[in-house]
Amino acid sequence: MGMKRIIVIAFCWFCLEGYAQQIKPLTWEYMEIGGEMRTRALRNFDRLETDIYTPEKVFPEKHQTISADWPGDYEGRIILALTLQARATHRTPKYLEELISLIPQKVNAKGYLGPIMQDSIPEQQLSGHGWLLRALCEYYNWKKDPAVKTYISNIINNLALPTKGYHKIYPINPDERNKETGAAIGTTQSAIGRWKLSSDIGCDFIFMDGVIQAYEVVPSPALKELIDEMVARFLEVDLVGISAQTHATLTGIRALLRYYAITGDKTLLEQAASRYLLYRNQAMTENYENYNWFGRPEWTEPCAIVDAYMIANQLWMYTQTPSYLEDAHHIYFNALSHTQRSNGGFGLDNCTNSDVHLLSVKADEAYWCCTMRGGEGLAKAIQYNYFTANNTLYIPFFSNNTVTFTIGDHHAVIQQTTGYPFDGNITFDVKESDMNAATNFAVFIPSWAKNVKLLINGKKAKHTTQHQFAVIHTTLTKGMSIQYQFDMEAEAIPLVKKYAGGHTADTYRFIYGPLLLGRAGATEISLQNKPRFSRTGEQQWGSKDKSLTLTPIYHLMSPEVAEKTGYSKQVIFNIDSKK
């Protein structure tokens, strides 16, 4: 089953080329989010407005922040997070406008942050400005402030373009890179030629993503030449051999997808899918988090989790391959949700695999990067609730929200309520509508959905199935209620990935719908037989013989999921039938 799924992910994309690009996510202006997703977003927003993210801490008189070796990184990530969170939640940020206003005072004479680049090319400074470029572009796309466009141009003209010719010789020889060390914050490591390199191997490709987004705002032939050079080098990297940082790798994949959207070059889509598959099979943990570097299961990083979540959604958008959406469900409910802490920030976990069966907390919060990227991830999660194409409304996820769906001059306001992921009951109530023609209303059918039912006002609804979506063709009228129902069961899933300890057929995870289940406690157990489960509580499942009780690793920012509590949960189980 595992191999079959891999083949589908790798090759199904090309079957649908030409159609999929019509699908786009709705902008936040059409949505009001509620429920757990709103709780997460606002808790994170609150954290992003605490003391460590105030303007005097983001732009100190002397650059003495924890990210001092990464000019532009801390600054860019907080501006990006606040911009996207403001749009997603419709809440006015306290400090965003002040942060933007301080930029001309804080940049150097060339118009970028940190020292002026001279004899060496500082990889970490470039990487940091990848985030600053992305932040400024998102702010400009929102506010259309001409001054911000100037800031973008200055970074491109004075920092990016002078590096042209050097990205084609960015050091990617595995024998040249120090692959054994590196702190969670990342450190300047060595110099090869003019390159001043980082322990976060490959973070030059974070810069690539920012440069490509800037190309949409300030295009030029010279900038395209630079982008083509950077993309070509990224496609040459042996990611496993070089022990590339997964966050940098995934950001590079997002850059390929961003460039694909601009150019329409299907080779970029193919290469993005191939590299995502490599990451999924070799550097994703069994609870859908990440190895921080390929081949180094030392800790996870929510920055990479956000990247993987965004990529999975974007690959589905461009290919309509359902397995990408299923990945996105798993990443959101098990990885992104698990790493969000009680203060709204995001922290690091250990890496679960065939050798490490217990999930625990590595660091309570990585406030210098992951808390801010978590803000972007949650904003994107809100946006990814709805996609449209022509007269079709796609619902790939289920949450409590209200959406306005428009076709031409007509609209319908739809309220969604659900208990997902704990049950498969979803209701869509049409609160307003002046629609005068039938539209396509499409809801995702995940592979774990059983006994699927679709009702309109309590009566069975006719539907077709396309690319694992149930599609109802109907005119949305005020007062209409669409009920979507399915069952889910707890299932045993064998491990299929090969890590240091290799694969064993008698090693399992237990899944309920999209939720990975685990056994609380720091002591690992083995099972004599593969158990069958029944639901014994709202968020609790027990084996038929009552020997095992499981709960989701998903939590809504529980204070118990913290390093200081000694939190631990077994998520992988060996079954020894010989006992």
N, C-alpha and C positions, 0 to 999 in steps of 0.2 A: 504493500500500500504506500509506504514511504517513497520508494523509488518511482512509482507511478505518478505520485504527486509532484516530485521533483521534475519529471519530464514535462508535465503539464505546465509548470511554472516557467520552465526554460523555453518552451517552444510554442506555446499557444498564442503568444502575442502577435505573431505575424499573420494569423488567420483573420484578424479583425482590423487590419490596417485600413485607414481611410475612413472608417466609421467612427472610431473611438474618439478622435480629436474633437468631435462635436460636443462631447461631454465636458462640462465645466462646473466647478463648485459655485454655489450661490455666494454672494458677498454677505458680510455680516449684517449689513443694513436691513436685510430681509428677515432676520431671525431674532427671536428673543429666547434665550436659553433658560432652562429651569433645572430643578432636581440636582443630582449629584454633580453634574458637569458644571453648573453654575456655582455650587459650593466650592468646588476645586478651584475654578478660575478666580473667584473673588478672594479666597484665602491666599492664593498665590499673589494676587494683586496687592493685598494688604502687606504681605511680606516684602514686595518690591518697593513699598513706600516707607519702610523702616529706615533707621539711621544709616545703615551701611550703603544705602542706595540714594542718599540725598546728594544734591549737586556738589557740596563741599567734599564729600567722600569720593564721588565719581571723578571730579576734577580738582584734586588737592593742589595747593600752592606749589608743593614739590611732589613730583610723581612718585609717591611712596605707597601706592596700593599694592595688594597682593599680586596684581597682574602687572607690576612695573616692567617686567621683561616682555610684556605683550602690549605695546602701545596700540590703542584703539579697540582692544578686545573687551575689557570690562565696560568701557564707554559704549561701544557698539551694541553689546548684548543687552544692556539695560534700556537703551533707547529703543531697540527693536522690540523687546518684550513689552514695554509700556505702550508703544504705538499699536501693536497688534492686540494687546489686551484691552486697550481703550476702544478699539473698533469692535471687538468681539463681545464685550460686556456693556457697551454704551455708557461707560463710566469715565469721567474726566480725570486724568492723572494729575497728581499734585505737582510733580516736578518736571514733567516732560518738556514743557515750553521753556523753562529755565535752562534745562540741559541743552536744548537746541541753541538758545541764545548765547550760551557760553562758548560754543565751538570756535568762533573766530578769535576769541581771546586766548584759547588754549592751544591752537595749532601752531606749528613752527612757521618760519618765513616762507616755506614751500607749500603750506596749506594742509599739512597732515600732522599727526601726533607723534611725539617721540623725537629722537635726534634725526637730523638730516642725513639721509643715506649717502655714503661717500664711497669708500673703497670696498666695502663688503655688502652683500645682500642679506639682510637679517630676516630669516624665514619667519620668525615669530612676529616681527613687526608687520610683515606682509599679511600673515594670517589674521592678526588683530584687526587690520584694516579691511579684511574681508567682511568681518562683522559690522564695522562702522559703515562700510559701503552699503551693505544690506539694510542697515537701520535707516540710513539717510534716504535710500531709495523708497523704502516702505513709507517713511514719513512724507516724502515728496509725492508719492502716488496718492496719498490721503489728502494732504493740505495744499499741494501745488505751490509751495513756497519757492519763489525763484532764487532766494538766497541759498537754500539747501541744494538746489541744482548746481550752484556755483561751488559749494563745498565738495560735491561729488566730482565735478570737473577738475578741481585742484588735486584731489587724490589720484585721479586717473592720469592726469598730465604730468604730475611731478613725482609720483611714487610708482605707479603701475607701468606706464609706458617706458620709463628709463630702464626697466628690467628686461625689456624685449631682447631676445637672443640668449638669455641665460636660463630660461625655463626649459629649453630644449636640452640643456646639460644639467638640469637639476639632478643631484646624485641619487640614483636608484639602484646602484650595484649593491646587493646584499652584503658583500664582503667589505664594503666601505662604511656601512652604517653600524653604529653602536646600538644593538637591539636588546640589551640586557638590563638597561637602567631607564629610569624616568619616573619623576614624581607625579602625583595626581595633578599638580598645577602645571606640569610641563617645564622643562629646563633647557636653556641653551647648552648644546652638547659639544659640538666640534665644528671645524671649518674644513671645507673641501673646495679648493679653488676660491672663488669669491663668495661662495655660499656659507653663511653662518647658520648652522643647522640646529634643529630642535629634536629633543627626545620624543616628541609627538611626531613620529615619522610620517611625512606626507601632508603636514599642515599647510604647505604651500597651496594645496588644492582647496583649502578653505578660502584662501584669497581668490582662487579661480571662480568660485561661486559668486563672491561679491562683485568681481569684475564683470562677470556675465550679466548679473542683474543691473549693474551700472550701464552696460551697453544698451539696455532698453531705454534708459533715460538720456544718455549722452552718446549716441552711436557715432562711430567714425571708422573709416577703412583701417587706420593704424591700430585702433583698439581691436577690431576683428582679427587682424593678423596676430596680435598678442594672444587673444583667446584661442585661436587655432593652434598656436604653439603650445599653450598650456594643456589643452585638451589632448593633443597628440602625445605629450609626455605622460599624462595620466593613463592613457591607454597602453603605454609600454610597461607600466610598473607591474612587477611580480609581487602582488600584495602580500601573499603568504611568505614568500622568500625573504622579503625585506622587513617582515613583521610590522607592517603599516598600522598606524593607529586607526581603529575602526571608525571613530568619530570623523577624522579627516577623510577617510575613505568614503564613508556614507555621504558626507558633504560634497565630495567630488562627484558621487553618483547623482546627487540632487542637481549639481551643476550641469551634468550631461543632460538631464531631463529638462532643465531650464533652457539649455541651448537647443535642444530638440524642438521645444515649443517655438523658438524663434526661427530656426532654419528649416524645420521639417525634414531634416536628415535622419532617415530611419535607422541608419547605422548607430547613431547615438542612443536611440531607444534600445536597440539590440544589446549594445555594450552595457548600458545601465542595468538591463535585466540580468545579464550574465554576471556582473559584479555583485548585484544584490543577492543572486543565488549563491555565489561563493561565500559572501558574508553569512547568509542564512545557514549554510551547511557547515561552516568552519569557525564561525566566531559569534554565533548567537547562543546564549545559554538556554538550558532546558525550560526556564521560566520566561523566555522571550526577551531577556536583557542582552548584554553584549560583553564580550571580552574587550578590554581596553585596547589591546593590540592583538593582531592575528598571532596565534600560537602562544599567547601569554594570558592565561586565565587568572589574573591577579585581582582585579576588581571590575565592577561595571560602571557605566557612566550614563546618566540620563540624557546628556547631550546627544549621544549616539542613539539612544532609544527614541528620542524625538525625531532624529534623522530617519531612522528605519521606519517609524510610523508614517512619516510624510511620504517616503519613497513608496511604501506599499500602497498607499492611497493613490499616488500619482501614476504608478504602473497600472493599477486597475483602471484609472481614468483614461489612460492612453490605449489599453489593450482589451479591457472588459474581461480579463481573466479572473474568475471568481476567487481563486486561491490567494490572490493578493489581498482581497478584502478580508478573507479569513485571517490572514497574517495580521492585518491592521486591528481586527477585533482582539486577537490574542495579545498583541503588543500593548494596546490601550488598557485592557482590563487586568493584565498580569504584570507588565513591566512598568509602564508609565504610572499606573495607579499604585503599584507597590512602592515605588521610590519616592512618592510625594509624602512628605513628613507632616507632622501635626501642625507645624508653624506655616504650612503652605509652600515651603521650600522643597528642594529635591536633594536626595543624598545617594550615596554609593552602597551597593550590596556586594556580596561575594559572588563568584561565578559557579553556578550549578552545572554539572556535567556527569558523565558516566562514573567519574571518580569521586565527585563531591555531591552528596545527596541532600545535604542540609542547607537551606537558604537562611542567611543571616545578614545583619547590617554591618557594612564596612566603615561607613562614616555617616553621621547623622545628617549632615548637609554639606554640599559643595556650593556655598553661596556665591563664589567667585565666577561660576559659569553655569552650573546645572540648574540652579533656581531660576535664572533668567531664561535659559533655553526651555525650561518647563513651562514658562509663561507663553512662549511661542507655540509649544506643543499643544497646550490647552486651547489657545486661540484657534489653532488649526483644527483641533478636534471639534470645536463648535462649528466651524465653517464646513467641515466634511460631513455634517449631518445630512446635507442635501446637495444634489447635483442636478443639472438640467441639460437637456439636449432637445432642441426644437420644441415640441409640445409635450415632452415627457419630463415628469418629476421623479428623480431617482432617490430612494431612501435606503442608503447602504448601511446605516446605523440606527439604533433605536435609543431615544432619550426623551426626557420631558422638555418640550419646547413649543414655540409657536412660530410658524413660517408663513410668509406671504409669497405666493406663487403667482407670477404674472405671465401672461401671453398677450403681447401687443398692448392694447388699452384695457384689458380685462385682468381681473385678479381674483384669487381666493385666499382667505386666511384660514390656516389649518392648525389646530392644536393637537399635539401628539402627547399621549400619556402612556406610560409603560412601567412594568416591573423588571424589565430586562436589565442585567443578565441573569437574574435569579428566577425569572419565569419568562415564558414566551407569549405574553399577552400585551398587545400593542393596539391602541385605539387612536384613530385619526378623526377628529370632529371638525367639520367645516363650519367655522364661525361666521364668515362673511363670504359672499361670492356674487360676482356679476358675470361669471363665465356663460357664454352662449353657445359653446361647442364642446364636443367630447375631447378629452385629453388622455394621456397615458399616465397612470399612477403605478409606479414600479417599486416593489419592496423586495429587499434581498432575502433569499432563502439560503441560510448557511447550511453546510453539510450536516451539522448537528441538529437541525430542525426536523422533527418527526411529526407526522399527523397534521400537516399544514392545512389550515382553514382560512378562507377569506370570506367575509360577510359584509354586505351593505345593508345598514339598518336592520341587522339581525337575520337577513336572508342570504343564502349562499350566492356568492358573486362569481360570474364567469371570468376566467382569466387565462392568459397564455403564459408560458414559461420561456424566457429568453435569457441565456447567459446567467442562469441561476437567479433570475429575478422573476417574481410573479407580477404580471402586468394586467391591470384592469383598465379597460377602455371605457370611460364614462365621463359625463358632464358633472363637474363638481358643483353642487348646489348647496345653498345655505341650509343648515340643519342636517345634512348628510353625515352619517357616521360609518366609517370603514373599520371593521375589526379584523385584525390579523393575529392569528393564534397558532402556536406550535408547541409541541412537547420537547423536553430535553431529558437526557438520562446521563447518569454518571458512568463513564466508560474507562476501561484500561487501555492505554496507548503504549505500545512498546517503543523504547528508544531506538532511533535509527541513525543518529549521528555518531561518528567515530572520533573520540577524543583520545587523550593519552592512554587511557585504560582499555580502549577498544570497545566494541559493541558486544553485548550479550543479549541473547533472545529472551532471557528471563528477567529483564530489567524494565520496569514500567513507570509511567506517570498516570495519574488519574484526573480526568477532565469531566467537568459538567458544563455542557454548552461551550462558551469561550473561556470558562474559568478553570484555571489549574488549581487542584485541591492539594492540601498538605496536612500533615499530622504535626500538631504543636509539640514542642519539646526538643531538647538538645541531645537526646539519646536516639541513635538510629536503630531501627528494627528491620528484620527481614520477615517475609510472609511465607507461609507454607503452600498456599494456593492462591490463585488469582481470585480476589473477592468480588462479590456482587453487592451493589449498594442500593439503599433506599434513602429517601430524604427523611431526616429525623428532626429537623428544625428549619427555621427560616433561612439560615446560612450554614447548615450542618448536614452531613451525610454519614451514615453508618453502614458497616458491612452487615450482611444478613446474619452472620454468626456473632455479631456484636463485639468482635475483637478489635475493630479498627474504627475510629471516628475521624473524619476529615472535614476541614473548613477551607474556604478559598484563601489564596494568598492575597487576593484583592482585599483592600480595605479603604475606608474613606478617611484617610489621614489619622489613623488610630495612634495615640501617643504610646501604645505598647510596642509599636514597630520602631525600635530605637536601639542603638548600641548599648546604652546604659541599662536597659531592661534585660539584656541577655537574650533578646528575641531570637528564636530559631524555629524553623519548620522543615520537616522532612518532606521533599517533593518528589523524590525518586526512590523506588522500592525494588529490592531484589526479591525474587520469588524462588525459594529453595524447596522444591517439591519432594526432595529426598529425605527431608526431616520427618 
